[in-house]
Amino acid sequence: MHRTQVLLEEEQYLILRNRAQREGKSLSELIRGLLDAGLRASQCDGGGPRQSIGSLQGLIDDPGFDARDHDRTLYGEG
């Protein structure tokens, strides 16, 4: 195990401390668990940031594009 130092915002610290107390864990144990969960989640979804489908709006600059044909555009099908 490696020792490291992390600076937290006051609100982050208070939330983590309260949660650790509720769960009967040390602050370090709680943070390691949250970090593990975050790392596993990022490996499952390709590692990139998750985006909503709404963030794709306006991405395709094609006046003939019809959103109902999204499979053709995204996957080259159809």
PyMOL Python script that loads the backbone (N, CA, C, O; Angstrom):
from pymol import cmd

cmd.read_pdbstr("""\
ATOM      1  N   MET A   1       0.853  -1.172   0.000  1.00  0.00           N
ATOM      2  CA  MET A   1       0.000   0.000   0.000  1.00  0.00           C
ATOM      3  C   MET A   1       0.900   1.237   0.000  1.00  0.00           C
ATOM      4  O   MET A   1       1.954   1.241   0.636  1.00  0.00           O
ATOM      5  N   HIS A   2       0.493   2.259  -0.696  1.00  0.00           N
ATOM      6  CA  HIS A   2       1.254   3.504  -0.777  1.00  0.00           C
ATOM      7  C   HIS A   2       0.535   4.603  -0.016  1.00  0.00           C
ATOM      8  O   HIS A   2      -0.695   4.661   0.006  1.00  0.00           O
ATOM      9  N   ARG A   3       1.297   5.450   0.589  1.00  0.00           N
ATOM     10  CA  ARG A   3       0.730   6.595   1.304  1.00  0.00           C
ATOM     11  C   ARG A   3       0.782   7.793   0.366  1.00  0.00           C
ATOM     12  O   ARG A   3       1.795   8.041  -0.288  1.00  0.00           O
ATOM     13  N   THR A   4      -0.321   8.533   0.310  1.00  0.00           N
ATOM     14  CA  THR A   4      -0.369   9.731  -0.521  1.00  0.00           C
ATOM     15  C   THR A   4      -1.165  10.798   0.206  1.00  0.00           C
ATOM     16  O   THR A   4      -1.873  10.516   1.173  1.00  0.00           O
ATOM     17  N   GLN A   5      -1.041  12.002  -0.263  1.00  0.00           N
ATOM     18  CA  GLN A   5      -1.762  13.113   0.345  1.00  0.00           C
ATOM     19  C   GLN A   5      -2.664  13.740  -0.706  1.00  0.00           C
ATOM     20  O   GLN A   5      -2.238  13.990  -1.833  1.00  0.00           O
ATOM     21  N   VAL A   6      -3.907  13.992  -0.329  1.00  0.00           N
ATOM     22  CA  VAL A   6      -4.880  14.582  -1.233  1.00  0.00           C
ATOM     23  C   VAL A   6      -5.527  15.759  -0.517  1.00  0.00           C
ATOM     24  O   VAL A   6      -5.907  15.648   0.648  1.00  0.00           O
ATOM     25  N   LEU A   7      -5.651  16.874  -1.204  1.00  0.00           N
ATOM     26  CA  LEU A   7      -6.327  18.037  -0.638  1.00  0.00           C
ATOM     27  C   LEU A   7      -7.786  18.002  -1.049  1.00  0.00           C
ATOM     28  O   LEU A   7      -8.104  17.878  -2.232  1.00  0.00           O
ATOM     29  N   LEU A   8      -8.677  18.112  -0.065  1.00  0.00           N
ATOM     30  CA  LEU A   8     -10.115  18.080  -0.308  1.00  0.00           C
ATOM     31  C   LEU A   8     -10.717  19.435   0.019  1.00  0.00           C
ATOM     32  O   LEU A   8     -10.242  20.153   0.898  1.00  0.00           O
ATOM     33  N   GLU A   9     -11.764  19.763  -0.704  1.00  0.00           N
ATOM     34  CA  GLU A   9     -12.560  20.935  -0.343  1.00  0.00           C
ATOM     35  C   GLU A   9     -13.235  20.628   0.988  1.00  0.00           C
ATOM     36  O   GLU A   9     -13.465  19.463   1.312  1.00  0.00           O
ATOM     37  N   GLU A  10     -13.551  21.654   1.754  1.00  0.00           N
ATOM     38  CA  GLU A  10     -14.170  21.465   3.067  1.00  0.00           C
ATOM     39  C   GLU A  10     -15.448  20.630   2.969  1.00  0.00           C
ATOM     40  O   GLU A  10     -15.662  19.719   3.770  1.00  0.00           O
ATOM     41  N   GLU A  11     -16.294  20.941   1.989  1.00  0.00           N
ATOM     42  CA  GLU A  11     -17.553  20.209   1.830  1.00  0.00           C
ATOM     43  C   GLU A  11     -17.300  18.743   1.498  1.00  0.00           C
ATOM     44  O   GLU A  11     -17.990  17.864   2.015  1.00  0.00           O
ATOM     45  N   GLN A  12     -16.313  18.470   0.638  1.00  0.00           N
ATOM     46  CA  GLN A  12     -15.974  17.085   0.308  1.00  0.00           C
ATOM     47  C   GLN A  12     -15.550  16.331   1.561  1.00  0.00           C
ATOM     48  O   GLN A  12     -15.989  15.207   1.805  1.00  0.00           O
ATOM     49  N   TYR A  13     -14.691  16.964   2.350  1.00  0.00           N
ATOM     50  CA  TYR A  13     -14.197  16.330   3.565  1.00  0.00           C
ATOM     51  C   TYR A  13     -15.344  16.004   4.516  1.00  0.00           C
ATOM     52  O   TYR A  13     -15.419  14.895   5.046  1.00  0.00           O
ATOM     53  N   LEU A  14     -16.234  16.964   4.732  1.00  0.00           N
ATOM     54  CA  LEU A  14     -17.345  16.754   5.656  1.00  0.00           C
ATOM     55  C   LEU A  14     -18.265  15.628   5.188  1.00  0.00           C
ATOM     56  O   LEU A  14     -18.692  14.796   5.988  1.00  0.00           O
ATOM     57  N   ILE A  15     -18.564  15.606   3.897  1.00  0.00           N
ATOM     58  CA  ILE A  15     -19.425  14.560   3.345  1.00  0.00           C
ATOM     59  C   ILE A  15     -18.764  13.191   3.503  1.00  0.00           C
ATOM     60  O   ILE A  15     -19.402  12.232   3.938  1.00  0.00           O
ATOM     61  N   LEU A  16     -17.490  13.107   3.150  1.00  0.00           N
ATOM     62  CA  LEU A  16     -16.776  11.837   3.263  1.00  0.00           C
ATOM     63  C   LEU A  16     -16.650  11.393   4.716  1.00  0.00           C
ATOM     64  O   LEU A  16     -16.847  10.217   5.021  1.00  0.00           O
ATOM     65  N   ARG A  17     -16.328  12.313   5.605  1.00  0.00           N
ATOM     66  CA  ARG A  17     -16.191  11.975   7.019  1.00  0.00           C
ATOM     67  C   ARG A  17     -17.509  11.451   7.586  1.00  0.00           C
ATOM     68  O   ARG A  17     -17.531  10.449   8.301  1.00  0.00           O
ATOM     69  N   ASN A  18     -18.617  12.143   7.257  1.00  0.00           N
ATOM     70  CA  ASN A  18     -19.924  11.706   7.748  1.00  0.00           C
ATOM     71  C   ASN A  18     -20.307  10.342   7.192  1.00  0.00           C
ATOM     72  O   ASN A  18     -20.838   9.496   7.911  1.00  0.00           O
ATOM     73  N   ARG A  19     -20.035  10.133   5.913  1.00  0.00           N
ATOM     74  CA  ARG A  19     -20.368   8.835   5.307  1.00  0.00           C
ATOM     75  C   ARG A  19     -19.532   7.722   5.921  1.00  0.00           C
ATOM     76  O   ARG A  19     -20.044   6.634   6.188  1.00  0.00           O
ATOM     77  N   ALA A  20     -18.247   7.987   6.147  1.00  0.00           N
ATOM     78  CA  ALA A  20     -17.374   6.989   6.766  1.00  0.00           C
ATOM     79  C   ALA A  20     -17.882   6.625   8.156  1.00  0.00           C
ATOM     80  O   ALA A  20     -17.883   5.451   8.527  1.00  0.00           O
ATOM     81  N   GLN A  21     -18.308   7.605   8.917  1.00  0.00           N
ATOM     82  CA  GLN A  21     -18.854   7.343  10.258  1.00  0.00           C
ATOM     83  C   GLN A  21     -20.126   6.510  10.173  1.00  0.00           C
ATOM     84  O   GLN A  21     -20.300   5.556  10.932  1.00  0.00           O
ATOM     85  N   ARG A  22     -21.020   6.871   9.244  1.00  0.00           N
ATOM     86  CA  ARG A  22     -22.273   6.118   9.081  1.00  0.00           C
ATOM     87  C   ARG A  22     -22.015   4.666   8.714  1.00  0.00           C
ATOM     88  O   ARG A  22     -22.700   3.763   9.195  1.00  0.00           O
ATOM     89  N   GLU A  23     -21.022   4.446   7.856  1.00  0.00           N
ATOM     90  CA  GLU A  23     -20.727   3.098   7.369  1.00  0.00           C
ATOM     91  C   GLU A  23     -19.750   2.352   8.270  1.00  0.00           C
ATOM     92  O   GLU A  23     -19.428   1.193   8.009  1.00  0.00           O
ATOM     93  N   GLY A  24     -19.276   3.008   9.328  1.00  0.00           N
ATOM     94  CA  GLY A  24     -18.341   2.361  10.248  1.00  0.00           C
ATOM     95  C   GLY A  24     -16.994   2.065   9.628  1.00  0.00           C
ATOM     96  O   GLY A  24     -16.372   1.048   9.936  1.00  0.00           O
ATOM     97  N   LYS A  25     -16.537   2.958   8.748  1.00  0.00           N
ATOM     98  CA  LYS A  25     -15.260   2.788   8.055  1.00  0.00           C
ATOM     99  C   LYS A  25     -14.343   3.948   8.388  1.00  0.00           C
ATOM    100  O   LYS A  25     -14.788   5.003   8.840  1.00  0.00           O
ATOM    101  N   SER A  26     -13.056   3.736   8.158  1.00  0.00           N
ATOM    102  CA  SER A  26     -12.127   4.855   8.253  1.00  0.00           C
ATOM    103  C   SER A  26     -12.275   5.696   6.990  1.00  0.00           C
ATOM    104  O   SER A  26     -12.778   5.219   5.973  1.00  0.00           O
ATOM    105  N   LEU A  27     -11.841   6.927   7.062  1.00  0.00           N
ATOM    106  CA  LEU A  27     -11.895   7.806   5.899  1.00  0.00           C
ATOM    107  C   LEU A  27     -11.072   7.210   4.750  1.00  0.00           C
ATOM    108  O   LEU A  27     -11.496   7.246   3.595  1.00  0.00           O
ATOM    109  N   SER A  28      -9.906   6.669   5.071  1.00  0.00           N
ATOM    110  CA  SER A  28      -9.060   6.061   4.042  1.00  0.00           C
ATOM    111  C   SER A  28      -9.736   4.881   3.367  1.00  0.00           C
ATOM    112  O   SER A  28      -9.692   4.745   2.144  1.00  0.00           O
ATOM    113  N   GLU A  29     -10.366   4.024   4.174  1.00  0.00           N
ATOM    114  CA  GLU A  29     -11.052   2.855   3.633  1.00  0.00           C
ATOM    115  C   GLU A  29     -12.188   3.277   2.693  1.00  0.00           C
ATOM    116  O   GLU A  29     -12.361   2.699   1.620  1.00  0.00           O
ATOM    117  N   LEU A  30     -12.951   4.278   3.103  1.00  0.00           N
ATOM    118  CA  LEU A  30     -14.052   4.767   2.279  1.00  0.00           C
ATOM    119  C   LEU A  30     -13.527   5.327   0.958  1.00  0.00           C
ATOM    120  O   LEU A  30     -14.068   5.016  -0.104  1.00  0.00           O
ATOM    121  N   ILE A  31     -12.486   6.143   1.014  1.00  0.00           N
ATOM    122  CA  ILE A  31     -11.940   6.758  -0.201  1.00  0.00           C
ATOM    123  C   ILE A  31     -11.385   5.686  -1.135  1.00  0.00           C
ATOM    124  O   ILE A  31     -11.591   5.764  -2.346  1.00  0.00           O
ATOM    125  N   ARG A  32     -10.685   4.684  -0.596  1.00  0.00           N
ATOM    126  CA  ARG A  32     -10.173   3.599  -1.449  1.00  0.00           C
ATOM    127  C   ARG A  32     -11.317   2.863  -2.141  1.00  0.00           C
ATOM    128  O   ARG A  32     -11.215   2.521  -3.319  1.00  0.00           O
ATOM    129  N   GLY A  33     -12.410   2.620  -1.408  1.00  0.00           N
ATOM    130  CA  GLY A  33     -13.565   1.943  -2.002  1.00  0.00           C
ATOM    131  C   GLY A  33     -14.203   2.761  -3.105  1.00  0.00           C
ATOM    132  O   GLY A  33     -14.556   2.227  -4.156  1.00  0.00           O
ATOM    133  N   LEU A  34     -14.352   4.064  -2.867  1.00  0.00           N
ATOM    134  CA  LEU A  34     -14.930   4.939  -3.889  1.00  0.00           C
ATOM    135  C   LEU A  34     -14.029   5.020  -5.111  1.00  0.00           C
ATOM    136  O   LEU A  34     -14.510   5.037  -6.244  1.00  0.00           O
ATOM    137  N   LEU A  35     -12.733   5.069  -4.881  1.00  0.00           N
ATOM    138  CA  LEU A  35     -11.778   5.115  -5.985  1.00  0.00           C
ATOM    139  C   LEU A  35     -11.825   3.824  -6.795  1.00  0.00           C
ATOM    140  O   LEU A  35     -11.820   3.859  -8.026  1.00  0.00           O
ATOM    141  N   ASP A  36     -11.869   2.685  -6.107  1.00  0.00           N
ATOM    142  CA  ASP A  36     -11.980   1.397  -6.810  1.00  0.00           C
ATOM    143  C   ASP A  36     -13.230   1.346  -7.678  1.00  0.00           C
ATOM    144  O   ASP A  36     -13.172   0.928  -8.834  1.00  0.00           O
ATOM    145  N   ALA A  37     -14.358   1.770  -7.121  1.00  0.00           N
ATOM    146  CA  ALA A  37     -15.622   1.755  -7.870  1.00  0.00           C
ATOM    147  C   ALA A  37     -15.535   2.661  -9.089  1.00  0.00           C
ATOM    148  O   ALA A  37     -16.006   2.294 -10.166  1.00  0.00           O
ATOM    149  N   GLY A  38     -14.947   3.825  -8.937  1.00  0.00           N
ATOM    150  CA  GLY A  38     -14.794   4.747 -10.057  1.00  0.00           C
ATOM    151  C   GLY A  38     -13.888   4.189 -11.136  1.00  0.00           C
ATOM    152  O   GLY A  38     -14.167   4.342 -12.325  1.00  0.00           O
ATOM    153  N   LEU A  39     -12.809   3.545 -10.731  1.00  0.00           N
ATOM    154  CA  LEU A  39     -11.890   2.961 -11.707  1.00  0.00           C
ATOM    155  C   LEU A  39     -12.535   1.800 -12.452  1.00  0.00           C
ATOM    156  O   LEU A  39     -12.359   1.663 -13.662  1.00  0.00           O
ATOM    157  N   ARG A  40     -13.285   0.960 -11.730  1.00  0.00           N
ATOM    158  CA  ARG A  40     -13.988  -0.150 -12.394  1.00  0.00           C
ATOM    159  C   ARG A  40     -15.013   0.377 -13.390  1.00  0.00           C
ATOM    160  O   ARG A  40     -15.134  -0.153 -14.494  1.00  0.00           O
ATOM    161  N   ALA A  41     -15.744   1.408 -13.012  1.00  0.00           N
ATOM    162  CA  ALA A  41     -16.766   1.978 -13.895  1.00  0.00           C
ATOM    163  C   ALA A  41     -16.127   2.551 -15.154  1.00  0.00           C
ATOM    164  O   ALA A  41     -16.673   2.402 -16.247  1.00  0.00           O
ATOM    165  N   SER A  42     -14.987   3.200 -15.012  1.00  0.00           N
ATOM    166  CA  SER A  42     -14.355   3.806 -16.186  1.00  0.00           C
ATOM    167  C   SER A  42     -13.793   2.740 -17.117  1.00  0.00           C
ATOM    168  O   SER A  42     -13.702   2.973 -18.322  1.00  0.00           O
ATOM    169  N   GLN A  43     -13.415   1.582 -16.594  1.00  0.00           N
ATOM    170  CA  GLN A  43     -12.926   0.494 -17.440  1.00  0.00           C
ATOM    171  C   GLN A  43     -14.074  -0.163 -18.185  1.00  0.00           C
ATOM    172  O   GLN A  43     -13.891  -0.632 -19.309  1.00  0.00           O
ATOM    173  N   CYS A  44     -15.252  -0.206 -17.579  1.00  0.00           N
ATOM    174  CA  CYS A  44     -16.414  -0.854 -18.199  1.00  0.00           C
ATOM    175  C   CYS A  44     -16.980  -0.050 -19.355  1.00  0.00           C
ATOM    176  O   CYS A  44     -17.520  -0.629 -20.298  1.00  0.00           O
ATOM    177  N   ASP A  45     -16.868   1.265 -19.305  1.00  0.00           N
ATOM    178  CA  ASP A  45     -17.487   2.075 -20.360  1.00  0.00           C
ATOM    179  C   ASP A  45     -16.457   2.631 -21.335  1.00  0.00           C
ATOM    180  O   ASP A  45     -16.696   3.663 -21.963  1.00  0.00           O
ATOM    181  N   GLY A  46     -15.326   1.967 -21.468  1.00  0.00           N
ATOM    182  CA  GLY A  46     -14.326   2.395 -22.428  1.00  0.00           C
ATOM    183  C   GLY A  46     -13.358   3.432 -21.885  1.00  0.00           C
ATOM    184  O   GLY A  46     -12.444   3.851 -22.595  1.00  0.00           O
ATOM    185  N   GLY A  47     -13.539   3.849 -20.656  1.00  0.00           N
ATOM    186  CA  GLY A  47     -12.588   4.749 -20.038  1.00  0.00           C
ATOM    187  C   GLY A  47     -12.787   6.214 -20.319  1.00  0.00           C
ATOM    188  O   GLY A  47     -12.163   7.056 -19.674  1.00  0.00           O
ATOM    189  N   GLY A  48     -13.630   6.536 -21.256  1.00  0.00           N
ATOM    190  CA  GLY A  48     -13.843   7.943 -21.590  1.00  0.00           C
ATOM    191  C   GLY A  48     -14.938   8.550 -20.745  1.00  0.00           C
ATOM    192  O   GLY A  48     -15.664   7.840 -20.049  1.00  0.00           O
ATOM    193  N   PRO A  49     -15.057   9.845 -20.805  1.00  0.00           N
ATOM    194  CA  PRO A  49     -16.129  10.483 -20.049  1.00  0.00           C
ATOM    195  C   PRO A  49     -17.483  10.112 -20.624  1.00  0.00           C
ATOM    196  O   PRO A  49     -17.636   9.987 -21.840  1.00  0.00           O
ATOM    197  N   ARG A  50     -18.461   9.936 -19.755  1.00  0.00           N
ATOM    198  CA  ARG A  50     -19.806   9.597 -20.214  1.00  0.00           C
ATOM    199  C   ARG A  50     -20.496  10.859 -20.689  1.00  0.00           C
ATOM    200  O   ARG A  50     -20.412  11.908 -20.050  1.00  0.00           O
ATOM    201  N   GLN A  51     -21.179  10.746 -21.817  1.00  0.00           N
ATOM    202  CA  GLN A  51     -21.888  11.885 -22.371  1.00  0.00           C
ATOM    203  C   GLN A  51     -23.324  11.481 -22.649  1.00  0.00           C
ATOM    204  O   GLN A  51     -23.615  10.331 -22.976  1.00  0.00           O
ATOM    205  N   SER A  52     -24.200  12.443 -22.514  1.00  0.00           N
ATOM    206  CA  SER A  52     -25.590  12.165 -22.841  1.00  0.00           C
ATOM    207  C   SER A  52     -25.765  12.271 -24.356  1.00  0.00           C
ATOM    208  O   SER A  52     -24.964  12.907 -25.041  1.00  0.00           O
ATOM    209  N   ILE A  53     -26.803  11.651 -24.858  1.00  0.00           N
ATOM    210  CA  ILE A  53     -27.081  11.691 -26.293  1.00  0.00           C
ATOM    211  C   ILE A  53     -27.332  13.124 -26.754  1.00  0.00           C
ATOM    212  O   ILE A  53     -27.080  13.466 -27.910  1.00  0.00           O
ATOM    213  N   GLY A  54     -27.832  13.963 -25.838  1.00  0.00           N
ATOM    214  CA  GLY A  54     -28.079  15.358 -26.181  1.00  0.00           C
ATOM    215  C   GLY A  54     -26.816  16.112 -26.546  1.00  0.00           C
ATOM    216  O   GLY A  54     -26.872  17.118 -27.253  1.00  0.00           O
ATOM    217  N   SER A  55     -25.661  15.627 -26.062  1.00  0.00           N
ATOM    218  CA  SER A  55     -24.409  16.312 -26.379  1.00  0.00           C
ATOM    219  C   SER A  55     -24.015  16.112 -27.842  1.00  0.00           C
ATOM    220  O   SER A  55     -23.111  16.786 -28.336  1.00  0.00           O
ATOM    221  N   LEU A  56     -24.684  15.192 -28.538  1.00  0.00           N
ATOM    222  CA  LEU A  56     -24.386  14.950 -29.950  1.00  0.00           C
ATOM    223  C   LEU A  56     -25.167  15.878 -30.882  1.00  0.00           C
ATOM    224  O   LEU A  56     -24.889  15.938 -32.080  1.00  0.00           O
ATOM    225  N   GLN A  57     -26.130  16.588 -30.337  1.00  0.00           N
ATOM    226  CA  GLN A  57     -26.958  17.469 -31.148  1.00  0.00           C
ATOM    227  C   GLN A  57     -26.077  18.474 -31.893  1.00  0.00           C
ATOM    228  O   GLN A  57     -25.213  19.121 -31.302  1.00  0.00           O
ATOM    229  N   GLY A  58     -26.307  18.588 -33.167  1.00  0.00           N
ATOM    230  CA  GLY A  58     -25.558  19.531 -33.996  1.00  0.00           C
ATOM    231  C   GLY A  58     -24.210  19.012 -34.446  1.00  0.00           C
ATOM    232  O   GLY A  58     -23.478  19.722 -35.135  1.00  0.00           O
ATOM    233  N   LEU A  59     -23.864  17.791 -34.076  1.00  0.00           N
ATOM    234  CA  LEU A  59     -22.569  17.221 -34.432  1.00  0.00           C
ATOM    235  C   LEU A  59     -22.456  16.966 -35.935  1.00  0.00           C
ATOM    236  O   LEU A  59     -21.381  17.118 -36.516  1.00  0.00           O
ATOM    237  N   ILE A  60     -23.555  16.584 -36.551  1.00  0.00           N
ATOM    238  CA  ILE A  60     -23.545  16.262 -37.972  1.00  0.00           C
ATOM    239  C   ILE A  60     -24.018  17.471 -38.756  1.00  0.00           C
ATOM    240  O   ILE A  60     -25.162  17.907 -38.628  1.00  0.00           O
ATOM    241  N   ASP A  61     -23.132  17.996 -39.558  1.00  0.00           N
ATOM    242  CA  ASP A  61     -23.432  19.195 -40.345  1.00  0.00           C
ATOM    243  C   ASP A  61     -23.816  18.756 -41.756  1.00  0.00           C
ATOM    244  O   ASP A  61     -23.038  18.890 -42.700  1.00  0.00           O
ATOM    245  N   ASP A  62     -25.025  18.232 -41.874  1.00  0.00           N
ATOM    246  CA  ASP A  62     -25.510  17.722 -43.153  1.00  0.00           C
ATOM    247  C   ASP A  62     -26.982  18.094 -43.270  1.00  0.00           C
ATOM    248  O   ASP A  62     -27.818  17.529 -42.564  1.00  0.00           O
ATOM    249  N   PRO A  63     -27.311  19.037 -44.150  1.00  0.00           N
ATOM    250  CA  PRO A  63     -28.704  19.456 -44.266  1.00  0.00           C
ATOM    251  C   PRO A  63     -29.640  18.318 -44.660  1.00  0.00           C
ATOM    252  O   PRO A  63     -30.841  18.399 -44.403  1.00  0.00           O
ATOM    253  N   GLY A  64     -29.117  17.260 -45.279  1.00  0.00           N
ATOM    254  CA  GLY A  64     -29.948  16.134 -45.678  1.00  0.00           C
ATOM    255  C   GLY A  64     -30.086  15.083 -44.588  1.00  0.00           C
ATOM    256  O   GLY A  64     -30.783  14.084 -44.771  1.00  0.00           O
ATOM    257  N   PHE A  65     -29.427  15.302 -43.455  1.00  0.00           N
ATOM    258  CA  PHE A  65     -29.476  14.314 -42.373  1.00  0.00           C
ATOM    259  C   PHE A  65     -30.837  14.323 -41.709  1.00  0.00           C
ATOM    260  O   PHE A  65     -31.366  15.370 -41.337  1.00  0.00           O
ATOM    261  N   ASP A  66     -31.385  13.138 -41.570  1.00  0.00           N
ATOM    262  CA  ASP A  66     -32.649  12.954 -40.857  1.00  0.00           C
ATOM    263  C   ASP A  66     -32.329  12.109 -39.628  1.00  0.00           C
ATOM    264  O   ASP A  66     -31.790  11.009 -39.756  1.00  0.00           O
ATOM    265  N   ALA A  67     -32.651  12.603 -38.457  1.00  0.00           N
ATOM    266  CA  ALA A  67     -32.315  11.919 -37.215  1.00  0.00           C
ATOM    267  C   ALA A  67     -32.855  10.497 -37.177  1.00  0.00           C
ATOM    268  O   ALA A  67     -32.321   9.653 -36.458  1.00  0.00           O
ATOM    269  N   ARG A  68     -33.895  10.225 -37.931  1.00  0.00           N
ATOM    270  CA  ARG A  68     -34.436   8.864 -37.964  1.00  0.00           C
ATOM    271  C   ARG A  68     -33.483   7.908 -38.658  1.00  0.00           C
ATOM    272  O   ARG A  68     -33.631   6.693 -38.530  1.00  0.00           O
ATOM    273  N   ASP A  69     -32.509   8.432 -39.391  1.00  0.00           N
ATOM    274  CA  ASP A  69     -31.519   7.613 -40.084  1.00  0.00           C
ATOM    275  C   ASP A  69     -30.213   7.525 -39.295  1.00  0.00           C
ATOM    276  O   ASP A  69     -29.144   7.347 -39.878  1.00  0.00           O
ATOM    277  N   HIS A  70     -30.297   7.649 -37.984  1.00  0.00           N
ATOM    278  CA  HIS A  70     -29.086   7.703 -37.173  1.00  0.00           C
ATOM    279  C   HIS A  70     -28.230   6.441 -37.273  1.00  0.00           C
ATOM    280  O   HIS A  70     -27.006   6.534 -37.189  1.00  0.00           O
ATOM    281  N   ASP A  71     -28.835   5.268 -37.450  1.00  0.00           N
ATOM    282  CA  ASP A  71     -28.037   4.040 -37.566  1.00  0.00           C
ATOM    283  C   ASP A  71     -27.111   4.112 -38.774  1.00  0.00           C
ATOM    284  O   ASP A  71     -25.952   3.705 -38.699  1.00  0.00           O
ATOM    285  N   ARG A  72     -27.624   4.629 -39.884  1.00  0.00           N
ATOM    286  CA  ARG A  72     -26.802   4.760 -41.091  1.00  0.00           C
ATOM    287  C   ARG A  72     -25.619   5.664 -40.820  1.00  0.00           C
ATOM    288  O   ARG A  72     -24.493   5.359 -41.211  1.00  0.00           O
ATOM    289  N   THR A  73     -25.869   6.766 -40.157  1.00  0.00           N
ATOM    290  CA  THR A  73     -24.818   7.739 -39.896  1.00  0.00           C
ATOM    291  C   THR A  73     -23.828   7.224 -38.863  1.00  0.00           C
ATOM    292  O   THR A  73     -22.619   7.370 -39.047  1.00  0.00           O
ATOM    293  N   LEU A  74     -24.307   6.631 -37.792  1.00  0.00           N
ATOM    294  CA  LEU A  74     -23.420   6.195 -36.716  1.00  0.00           C
ATOM    295  C   LEU A  74     -22.697   4.890 -37.031  1.00  0.00           C
ATOM    296  O   LEU A  74     -21.529   4.727 -36.678  1.00  0.00           O
ATOM    297  N   TYR A  75     -23.383   3.962 -37.694  1.00  0.00           N
ATOM    298  CA  TYR A  75     -22.832   2.629 -37.879  1.00  0.00           C
ATOM    299  C   TYR A  75     -22.596   2.242 -39.341  1.00  0.00           C
ATOM    300  O   TYR A  75     -22.090   1.156 -39.623  1.00  0.00           O
ATOM    301  N   GLY A  76     -22.962   3.133 -40.269  1.00  0.00           N
ATOM    302  CA  GLY A  76     -22.773   2.828 -41.688  1.00  0.00           C
ATOM    303  C   GLY A  76     -23.727   1.771 -42.187  1.00  0.00           C
ATOM    304  O   GLY A  76     -23.457   1.114 -43.192  1.00  0.00           O
ATOM    305  N   GLU A  77     -24.847   1.597 -41.495  1.00  0.00           N
ATOM    306  CA  GLU A  77     -25.819   0.591 -41.891  1.00  0.00           C
ATOM    307  C   GLU A  77     -26.928   1.206 -42.721  1.00  0.00           C
ATOM    308  O   GLU A  77     -27.199   2.404 -42.634  1.00  0.00           O
ATOM    309  N   GLY A  78     -27.544   0.398 -43.502  1.00  0.00           N
ATOM    310  CA  GLY A  78     -28.753   0.827 -44.187  1.00  0.00           C
ATOM    311  C   GLY A  78     -28.485   1.333 -45.530  1.00  0.00           C
ATOM    312  O   GLY A  78     -29.412   1.733 -46.235  1.00  0.00           O
TER     313      GLY A  78
END
""", "prot")
cmd.dss("prot")
cmd.show_as("cartoon", "prot")
cmd.util.cbc("prot")
cmd.orient("prot")
